[in-house]
Amino acid sequence: MQSIRRSVPSSFALVALLLAACGTPPVPQPAKPQPQPEQPRPPAPGPVTMPPPVGPVGIPAPSPAPVPSKTPVSFESLPGWQQDDLRQAWPAFTTSCRVLVRKAEWKAPCTAATAVDGGDGAAVRSYFETYFVPHQMRSPDGLDTGLITGYYEPMLRGSRKRGGAFQTPLYRVPDDLLTVDLASAYPSLKNMRLRGRLVGKTVVPYSTRAEIERAPMAGKELVWVDDPVEAFFLEVQGSGRVRLEETGDTVRIAFADQNGHPYKVIGRWLVEQGELPADGVSAQSIKAWIVANPARRQELLNVNPSYIFFREERLLDANVGPKGALGVPLTPERSVAVDPQHVPLGAPLFLATSHPANGAPLQRLMMAQDTGGAIRGQVRADFFFGFGGNAAEYAGRMKQRGSVWVLLPK
């Protein structure tokens, strides 16, 4: 689901700094010396030496070794590996292989998968244990646990025309939005894109959310929906469905592009303002705060300058999920969004966390099929709950600690 969750926008200021660092600064020319009156010269200071850090017995302390982000382990060390019904993950894995088989390191395991009976749990387990090695993920500070959140595919009510309750537009990509792939000029900036617009011959940052709200883009409305708050959360999820008032048909609204501004978490802002307790932030509590403070709704939404533009897709099968960053449909409760800087997109991933409804262990094989601007770090995942009321409830409350193991080909 390309989105705030899937997109990888580049901060305009950050990219400018990176590009400046890539260039060669001009060599300053020395100024012509001017005669100065002779001044008494101060005594030269003596050398200043800093003692090296020492250990408990006076021996210089060695620099700490960097913590590896991936550590190979055995399948026996994965909590719940033997209890997970891997047959439920097999369709999601074979879907990933449609893309991964084109890569050299994945060709052998993905080719071998075509001979596996996906309905035989023992055969599926033997396959993964034969072709893969689990690697425990750790953050730079050595922690092997991180934040696990959730997302889902929402349903909104909409209309092709503005009128009545339908006053909030979902926009197509504007004509003046420029997207520059920086990797073509600077390979070190892989996965970074610069978004903006032209003013004369200069590329400047694109409009923020607040600016777009003040200057609507007439003619770019895809549909009109009846709830501005649900429209905002649709952007956070990245994709959703809209039931059209005129016909009763349901269409899928999918990510098309983003305005280039970084995603800011509105729940964190509410905590910083003292409006919500740090341990009480969820989609449900944020929506309740807006209901209680309707005059401040736009102030809150504008805290996040990021803005998502959409495209319409036909909903051919209501049971098929939206496409993620890998370009394949997401599988409810078997797909996750990850940081592709640390976890290869498409790879199997074993997740050990807890369920937001009751705290029960949630330990299962997932597929890293999506990404997101808010999903950053080695031990970080966004759990796709699917479509429907329960999915919305669980995703809104999911804010658990968890551990991650990525399965890499032998």
C-alpha positions, 0 to 999 in steps of 0.5 A: 500500500504505497503511502505514508506507510509505503512511500519513501519521501526525501526531505527537501532540506536533507536532500539539498544538504546531501547534494551540496556535500557531493559537490566541490566547494569553491576554493577561497582566494586569500585576501590581500594582506593589509599592514597592521600596527605591531602588537605585543605577541602573547606567549605561546600556549603549551600543548594540551593533551587529553588522557585516553579513557582507561579501564578499571586497571588503568589500561586504555579502554577499547572502542566498543565493537559495532553491533551487527544488525543481523545475527544468524540463528537456528530455527529452533531459537524462533519462539513459536516456529514449530506451532505456526501453521506455515500453510497459511503463509505459503500463498503470500510467500509464493506471491513474493517469489513472482518478483524475487525469482528475478534476483540471482540470490532468490532464484534457487529457493523460489524455483524449488518452491514450485515443487512444494505442496503448499497444503502439506505443513511438514513439507512447507516447514522442511522447505524453509529450513532447507533453503533459509537461515534465520537472522535476528535483527538488532538495532544499533544499540544492541536491542533485539526488540522494537515497535510493531504497529498495524494497518488495514484497508479502510472503507469510506463513503464517497461520491463522484460529485461534490454535494451534501455530506461529500465535501472532502476531496481525494486528489489525483496527482497534480500536473506540477508535481515533479519527482526526481530519482536521485540514484541516477545521478548519485547511486549512494542516494538509492531509494531517495526521490526529490519531490517539488515543483518548478518556479521559473528554473528553480525546483522548490518544495511542493505545497504542504498539507496546510497549503493544499487545504487553503488552495484546493486543486480544482479539477484534480478531485478523484472522488469526494468523501463524507469525512475529513478525518477518515480521509486523513487516516486513509492517507496513513493507511495508503490504500482503501475502498470507497463505496459510491453513493450514486451506484453502490459500487465499491472502488479501490483508491490506491497510492499514486504519489506524495508531496515530498514532505516528511510524515509527522505523527499527530499522536506524538504532537498530542502527547507533547501538547499534554492532550493525551497520555503517552500510553494512551495514543491510538487511532481511536483516541485521536479520533475521540479527541477530534470529536471533543475538539472540533475547532482544532481538527485542522490544526491537528491534521496540519501537524503532518505536512505530508499529503498523499495523492491517489489513483482509482483501481477496479476492485475485481475481487473483494477478497484480494488485498491492495498492492504493497511496495513489492507490487503484489497484493498484500495478504491479511495477517501474513504481510508486513511493512518494513524498512527496506534499508535493513530487510530485503523487500519480499523476504520471509520474516518471522515475527514474535509480538503480542496481539493488541486485543488480548496480549496473547502471543502473536508468533508467525511467519510473515512476508516483507511486502510493503514499506512506509515513511514511518517504518524506520529501523532494523527492528520495526514492522507494520502488521497488515490486518486486512479489511473490515471492522476487526482489522480497523480495531486491531490496527488502530490499537497495535503498538506492541513490542516485538522481535524480528528474524529475517529469513535469508537464502543459504 
